[in-house]
Amino acid sequence: MIFRSTADLPHLVKKLAVARKRGYAIDDGEVHPGVYGIAMTIPPRAPGESTLAIGVSLVESGGETVSRDAVIAELREIADQLANPTMTGA
C-alpha cells in the first residue's frame, strides 16, 4: 500500500501555508485511497469565539464526477452564511 500522507514537519508546514493562501485544504487520497477531501474554516462570529471548520469527502468512482470547483464554491457560500447568519443566499 502506498501512503500519500504528509510524513514530515517541513512538508506539513508548506501544505498549511498553501492551504491558508488558497483558502481551503485538500486531502487527495492521503487518508483513504480514492477519497478526496476539501475543508475550510468558518470565521468566528465575534472576537473570542472559536474558529470552526466545514468539509466534505468525495469518493472517486468510475461514474459521474462532481466538479471540485463547484464543491469549493458551495463550501465557501455555506461557511460565509454560518459566519454571518444575517447574510442571505443568492
VENRATA-V97518 format. One record per residue. N is the residue number from 1. PHI is phi in degrees with one decimal (* if undefined). PSI is psi in radians with two decimals (* if undefined). Layout:
# VENRATA-V97518
((N & PHI & PSI) (N & PHI & PSI))
This chain:
# VENRATA-V97518
((1 & * & 2.34) (2 & -97.1 & 2.18) (3 & -96.4 & 2.27) (4 & -105.6 & 0.09) (5 & -73.1 & 2.86) (6 & -72.5 & 2.22) (7 & -107.5 & -0.13) (8 & -146.8 & 2.81) (9 & -61.7 & -0.77) (10 & -58.0 & -0.71) (11 & -69.5 & -0.63) (12 & -64.4 & -0.78) (13 & -60.2 & -0.73) (14 & -64.6 & -0.77) (15 & -62.7 & -0.68) (16 & -65.1 & -0.72) (17 & -63.1 & -0.74) (18 & -64.5 & -0.75) (19 & -63.6 & -0.73) (20 & -63.2 & -0.76) (21 & -65.9 & -0.73) (22 & -74.3 & -0.54) (23 & 98.9 & 0.01) (24 & -160.0 & 2.76) (25 & -107.8 & 2.64) (26 & -126.2 & 2.65) (27 & -128.8 & 1.77) (28 & -97.9 & 1.35) (29 & 72.7 & 0.35) (30 & -77.5 & -0.57) (31 & -97.4 & -0.80) (32 & -132.4 & 2.17) (33 & -57.2 & 2.39) (34 & 84.3 & 0.04) (35 & -116.0 & 2.25) (36 & -114.3 & 2.10) (37 & -111.0 & 2.53) (38 & -132.2 & 2.31) (39 & -143.3 & 2.62) (40 & -148.0 & 2.82) (41 & -81.8 & 2.72) (42 & -111.5 & 1.97) (43 & -60.0 & 2.58) (44 & -64.1 & 2.62) (45 & -75.1 & -0.52) (46 & -143.6 & 2.72) (47 & -56.5 & 2.42) (48 & 91.6 & -0.26) (49 & -79.3 & 2.73) (50 & -74.2 & 2.59) (51 & -83.0 & 2.32) (52 & -108.5 & 3.14) (53 & -143.1 & 2.77) (54 & -135.8 & 2.53) (55 & -157.1 & 2.90) (56 & -136.3 & 2.72) (57 & -121.3 & 2.32) (58 & -113.7 & 2.27) (59 & -92.2 & 2.11) (60 & -78.5 & 2.31) (61 & -138.8 & 3.08) (62 & -79.9 & -0.08) (63 & -91.5 & -2.53) (64 & -62.6 & 2.41) (65 & -105.0 & 2.61) (66 & -100.3 & 2.38) (67 & -68.2 & 2.07) (68 & -63.6 & -0.61) (69 & -62.4 & -0.68) (70 & -66.9 & -0.69) (71 & -64.2 & -0.76) (72 & -61.8 & -0.76) (73 & -61.5 & -0.75) (74 & -64.8 & -0.75) (75 & -60.8 & -0.74) (76 & -61.0 & -0.76) (77 & -63.0 & -0.77) (78 & -64.5 & -0.79) (79 & -60.5 & -0.73) (80 & -62.9 & -0.75) (81 & -67.1 & -0.66) (82 & -69.6 & -0.59) (83 & -74.1 & -0.52) (84 & -136.6 & 1.47) (85 & -64.7 & -0.23) (86 & -79.6 & -0.21) (87 & -72.0 & 2.41) (88 & -103.7 & 2.57) (89 & -72.2 & 2.74) (90 & -80.8 & *))
